[in-house]
């Protein structure tokens, strides 16, 4: 029941000053004011938190820029080019043995060998050493297209004597596992090895590869490699990648 009694006044026996009692409604109002002040001090009048950045925004490409580029991409022509490159590179690999990642190690001395699957760092370095020496255990016999500095994505020293040309897929978990291995091989080579990433979307990753190509077109080679890492980080056993987060 609401307390409508008037404020009572007591006399302090020491100072002889009136000490008001606070009624229940007044106490509620004061408590509410204190809570409100606390909220204002905590939020400092801040606005609603900004939405998380998309992957492209994290490398400096706005969502609008990416969308415009993706929508203007000739997917048919791009798909034809990608397939022709992969077919030439794997022409001597039986169809039932083809998969991602697939890599060709090429030396400026003419030596070539291949890597099928996500190999270990020790084996990759062993094959690089064979190519460097010009004496490979297993010769590569395909027709991998030569590196084109204007269209290929190169990580490391462009003039390195050894190039690893990888055919990979942004939806492939083995490719995601192989990514840091190739990066480490390049970083440990002191300029002796570079790495070329080529798309082969056998796991229906066409949307991601087009987005990656657009990032490269808009922001350059370094942004492409950073974006590629972000795309591979989406691969997790309990997390499906969000298409609208590219």
C-alpha positions in Angstrom: 0.0 0.0 0.0 1.3 3.4 -0.9 2.6 5.5 2.0 1.0 9.0 1.9 2.0 10.1 5.4 3.7 13.5 5.5 7.4 13.7 6.2 8.1 13.5 9.9 10.7 15.6 11.6 12.9 14.5 14.5 15.1 16.7 16.6 18.7 15.8 16.7 19.6 16.1 20.4 23.1 17.2 19.6 22.8 19.7 16.8 19.1 20.3 17.2 18.5 20.2 13.4 15.6 18.6 11.7 16.4 15.2 10.1 13.8 14.2 7.5 12.7 10.7 7.0 12.5 9.4 3.3 9.2 7.9 2.4 9.1 4.7 0.2 8.0 6.5 -3.1 10.8 9.0 -2.7 13.4 6.3 -2.1 12.3 4.5 -5.2 12.7 7.7 -7.3 16.1 8.4 -5.9 17.2 4.8 -6.6 16.0 5.1 -10.1 17.9 8.3 -10.7 21.1 6.7 -9.3 20.7 3.7 -11.7 20.2 6.1 -14.6 23.3 8.1 -13.8 25.2 4.8 -13.6 24.1 3.8 -17.0 25.0 7.2 -18.5 28.4 7.1 -16.9 29.0 3.6 -18.2 28.0 4.2 -21.8 29.2 7.7 -22.0 26.4 8.4 -24.4 27.9 6.0 -26.9 26.1 5.0 -30.0 25.1 1.4 -31.0 28.3 -0.6 -31.6 29.4 -0.8 -35.2 28.7 -4.1 -37.1 31.7 -6.4 -37.5 33.9 -5.8 -40.5 33.5 -8.2 -43.5 36.6 -10.1 -44.6 37.2 -7.7 -47.5 36.9 -4.7 -45.2 39.6 -6.2 -43.0 42.0 -5.9 -45.9 40.9 -2.4 -47.1 38.2 -3.2 -49.6 34.7 -1.9 -48.9 31.6 -4.1 -49.3 30.3 -1.8 -52.0 33.6 -2.1 -54.0 33.6 -5.9 -53.6 30.0 -6.3 -54.7 30.4 -4.1 -57.7 33.5 -6.1 -58.8 31.9 -9.5 -58.2 28.8 -8.5 -60.1 30.9 -7.4 -63.1 33.0 -10.5 -63.3 32.5 -12.8 -66.3 32.3 -16.1 -64.3 32.1 -18.2 -67.5 35.3 -16.8 -68.9 37.1 -17.1 -65.6 35.9 -20.7 -65.1 37.1 -21.6 -68.6 40.6 -20.1 -67.9 40.9 -21.8 -64.6 39.9 -25.2 -65.9 42.2 -25.0 -68.9 45.2 -24.2 -66.6 44.4 -27.1 -64.3 43.9 -29.5 -67.1 47.2 -28.6 -68.6 49.0 -28.8 -65.3 47.6 -32.3 -64.5 47.4 -33.7 -68.0 49.5 -36.8 -66.9 47.6 -37.3 -63.6 44.7 -39.8 -63.9 41.3 -38.2 -63.5 40.5 -40.3 -60.4 43.8 -39.2 -58.8 43.3 -35.4 -59.2 42.6 -33.3 -56.2 43.6 -30.3 -54.2 46.1 -29.2 -53.3 48.2 -30.1 -56.3 51.6 -28.4 -56.8 54.4 -28.2 -59.3 57.9 -27.3 -58.2 59.7 -25.5 -61.0 63.3 -24.5 -61.2 64.8 -21.8 -63.4 67.3 -24.6 -64.3 64.5 -26.5 -66.0 64.1 -29.2 -63.3 60.5 -29.9 -62.3 58.7 -32.2 -59.9 55.2 -32.4 -58.4 53.5 -32.5 -55.0 50.2 -34.4 -54.7 48.2 -33.4 -51.6 49.2 -31.6 -48.5 52.7 -32.8 -47.9 54.9 -32.2 -44.9 57.3 -29.2 -44.6 60.3 -31.6 -44.6 59.2 -33.3 -47.8 58.5 -30.0 -49.5 61.9 -28.7 -48.6 63.4 -32.0 -49.9 61.8 -31.6 -53.3 62.8 -28.0 -53.4 66.4 -29.1 -52.8 66.2 -31.7 -55.6 64.9 -29.1 -58.0 67.6 -26.6 -57.0 70.2 -29.3 -57.6 68.6 -30.3 -61.0 68.3 -33.9 -59.9 64.7 -34.8 -59.1 63.5 -38.3 -58.0 60.2 -38.0 -59.8 60.1 -35.9 -62.9 57.1 -33.8 -63.7 55.7 -34.4 -67.2 52.7 -32.1 -67.4 52.3 -28.8 -69.1 51.9 -26.3 -66.2 51.3 -22.8 -67.7 54.3 -20.5 -67.0 53.9 -17.9 -64.3 52.4 -14.6 -65.5 53.4 -11.7 -63.1 50.4 -9.7 -64.3 47.8 -12.3 -63.5 49.3 -14.8 -61.1 49.4 -14.2 -57.3 53.1 -14.5 -56.2 54.2 -14.8 -52.6 57.9 -14.2 -52.0 60.7 -13.1 -54.2 59.4 -13.0 -57.8 62.9 -13.7 -59.1 63.5 -16.8 -56.9 65.2 -19.7 -58.7 62.5 -22.1 -57.5 58.7 -21.6 -57.8 56.0 -23.7 -56.3 52.8 -23.4 -58.4 49.9 -24.6 -56.3 46.4 -25.4 -57.5 44.1 -25.0 -54.5 40.5 -24.5 -53.3 39.2 -22.1 -50.6 36.8 -24.8 -49.4 39.4 -27.6 -49.2 40.5 -28.4 -45.6 43.7 -30.0 -46.9 44.5 -26.8 -48.7 44.0 -24.9 -45.5 46.4 -27.2 -43.8 49.0 -26.9 -46.6 48.8 -23.0 -46.7 51.0 -22.3 -43.7 53.5 -25.0 -44.8 54.1 -23.4 -48.1 54.3 -20.0 -46.5 57.0 -21.3 -44.1 59.0 -22.9 -46.9 59.1 -19.5 -48.7 60.0 -17.6 -45.5 62.8 -20.1 -44.7 64.3 -20.0 -48.2 65.9 -16.5 -47.9 64.6 -15.5 -51.3 65.3 -18.9 -52.9 61.6 -20.0 -53.3 58.4 -18.2 -54.3 54.8 -19.5 -54.3 52.1 -19.0 -56.8 48.5 -19.6 -55.8 46.1 -20.7 -58.6 42.4 -21.5 -58.0 40.9 -24.8 -58.8 37.4 -24.7 -57.3 36.5 -28.4 -57.2 34.6 -27.9 -53.9 32.2 -25.3 -55.1 34.2 -22.3 -53.9 33.6 -20.1 -57.0 32.1 -17.3 -54.9 35.1 -17.1 -52.7 37.7 -17.2 -55.5 35.9 -14.5 -57.4 35.9 -12.3 -54.3 39.6 -13.0 -53.8 40.3 -12.1 -57.4 38.4 -8.8 -56.9 40.4 -8.0 -53.7 43.6 -8.5 -55.8 42.2 -6.3 -58.6 41.1 -3.5 -56.2 43.8 -3.6 -53.5 46.8 -5.5 -54.9 48.8 -8.7 -54.3 49.5 -8.2 -50.5 45.8 -7.8 -49.8 45.1 -10.9 -51.9 47.3 -13.1 -49.7 45.9 -11.6 -46.4 42.4 -12.2 -47.8 43.3 -15.8 -48.7 44.3 -16.4 -45.1 41.0 -15.1 -43.9 39.1 -17.3 -46.2 41.0 -20.4 -45.1 40.4 -19.4 -41.5 36.7 -19.9 -42.2 37.2 -23.6 -42.6 36.3 -25.2 -39.2 34.5 -28.4 -38.4 31.7 -26.7 -36.4 31.5 -23.4 -38.3 29.9 -22.9 -41.7 31.3 -19.9 -43.6 28.8 -17.0 -44.0 28.5 -16.0 -47.6 27.5 -12.4 -46.8 30.7 -12.0 -44.7 33.1 -12.0 -47.6 
